Structures are given as C-alpha cells and as structure tokens.
Amino acid sequence: MPKPKLAAKNLEVLSELMLIEELAYKKCDLYSRSFKDDALQTQCKDLAQNHKARFNALHDYLNSHN
C-alpha cells in the first residue's frame, strides 16, 4: 500500500515545528551548560531532551510519509 503524501501546507507546518524544536533544544542545552546550580542544570537538560524527543517524533512522522 502506498504511503500517503503530505499536503504542502502540512509540510510547511512540520518544517516550522521542527525548526522551533531544534532551536529550543539548542537553547536549553546551552543554558544547561551555563548554569552553576545543579537543579537548574538538570531542569534545562530535561527540557532539552524533551525538545529533542519532539523533534525526533516529528522527523519520524515526516519520514513515514516519504
């Protein structure tokens, strides 16, 4: 069975979401390395991993429609 193709608007939205998640990951990762407080470092690392997971989920979804 052929994979369904995504509409151009949906591809645009996915692309924007992926860029947002990538930027949020990079910022949280940078902040986690700049804080001296262990609790803040841990919280930022957790946030970074959450953004990375969402980026990967979007990427996997996109690949499933190619």
C-alpha positions as CSV (number, residue, x, y, z in Angstrom):
1,M,0.0,0.0,0.0
2,P,1.5,3.4,-1.0
3,K,2.3,5.8,1.8
4,P,0.0,8.9,1.9
5,K,1.6,12.1,0.8
6,L,1.5,15.2,2.9
7,A,0.0,18.4,1.6
8,A,2.3,21.4,1.0
9,K,0.8,23.3,3.9
10,N,1.3,20.4,6.2
11,L,4.9,20.1,5.2
12,E,5.4,23.8,5.9
13,V,3.9,23.4,9.3
14,L,6.0,20.3,10.1
15,S,9.1,22.2,8.9
16,E,8.4,25.2,11.2
17,L,7.7,22.9,14.2
18,M,11.0,21.1,13.6
19,L,12.9,24.3,13.4
20,I,11.2,25.5,16.7
21,E,12.0,22.3,18.5
22,E,15.6,22.3,17.2
23,L,16.1,25.9,18.4
24,A,14.5,25.2,21.8
25,Y,16.8,22.1,22.2
26,K,19.9,24.1,21.4
27,K,18.9,26.9,23.8
28,C,18.1,24.6,26.7
29,D,21.3,22.6,26.1
30,L,23.3,25.9,26.1
31,Y,21.6,27.1,29.3
32,S,22.2,23.7,31.0
33,R,25.9,24.1,30.4
34,S,26.0,27.7,31.6
35,F,24.2,27.4,35.0
36,K,26.2,26.6,38.1
37,D,23.2,25.5,40.1
38,D,22.7,21.7,39.8
39,A,18.9,21.9,39.9
40,L,18.8,24.4,37.1
41,Q,21.3,22.4,35.0
42,T,19.1,19.3,35.5
43,Q,15.9,21.1,34.6
44,C,17.4,22.5,31.4
45,K,18.9,19.1,30.5
46,D,15.4,17.6,30.9
47,L,13.8,20.3,28.8
48,A,16.5,19.9,26.1
49,Q,15.8,16.1,26.0
50,N,12.0,16.8,25.7
51,H,12.6,19.1,22.8
52,K,14.9,16.6,21.2
53,A,12.3,13.8,21.6
54,R,9.6,16.0,20.0
55,F,12.0,16.9,17.1
56,N,12.7,13.2,16.6
57,A,9.0,12.3,16.7
58,L,8.3,15.0,14.0
59,H,11.2,13.8,11.9
60,D,10.0,10.2,12.2
61,Y,6.5,11.2,11.2
62,L,7.8,13.1,8.2
63,N,9.9,10.1,7.1
64,S,6.9,7.8,7.4
65,H,5.2,9.9,4.6
66,N,8.1,9.9,2.1
